[in-house]
Amino acid sequence: MICHSTLQEHPNEIKRPLRTIPLLEAALDDCHIIRCRRVYSLERPDLKSLLKDKQPFLLFPSEDAVTCDNLPNNAALIAIDGTWRQARNILFTSTGLSQLPKCRVDLSKNKFKNQYIIRTQPEEGFVSTLEAISAALAESEKDSSLYEILTAPLRALCAIQLEHGAQQHHSKQELLAKGIWDGDRPSKNRNKLNRERLLIERYNKLQLESAQANEHNKKKSLR
């Protein structure tokens, strides 16, 4: 069982409307929020006391990350709350976090579907901090109902916003691939243009793989 969740929240996040972390903080008794831009050492007093006799793992999708269903019983889950750019910046400039073992949730198997439909995600499969932590806890406890319970307030929040005029959002990746993204676009920066091209290629590949899987399942059901 995961002992508790500790979140490092980027200070700018507190200014955002419709944040998900207050929902998670209200749902979990053992959830602690630390607002800062850098963590140079886990020996800082607020973290040291929380992590005593525990094995900290950083929830971050890296190649060397273990899946959350393989975490030890004394694991303490640490997550970064912010935009993806803020999260990467916090990680790469925080030696106290970057050296931690990583854990991840496999969000590609449709066990955990994106619930935060009133906010644009950068790519398909990206989710809010609340959803990521809820999925991590569900996997570590091997109880998928935890995800539904912890994300229920988020679904209610989105439903209320949609009733009052909010629009359902799709990922930036999907909108770019369909040619209907109306945000900023790179015009001359070659690196940004290449990243955008790869983003579109990944989306098209995902759609092709999904269509092939559906066709395979359809043929299988007819046998």
Secondary structure, DSSP 8 states (H G I E B T S, - for coil): ----EEEEE-GGGGGSTT-SHHHHHHH-TTEEEEE-S----TTSHHHHHHTTT-EEEEE---TT-EEGGG--TTEEEEEEES-HHHHHHHHHH-HHHHTS-EEE--GGGSSS----TTS--SSTT---HHHHHHHHHHHHHT-THHHHHHHHHHHHHHHHHHHTT------HHHHHHTT---S---SS-HHHHHHHHHHHHHHHHHHHHHHHHHHHHHHHHH-
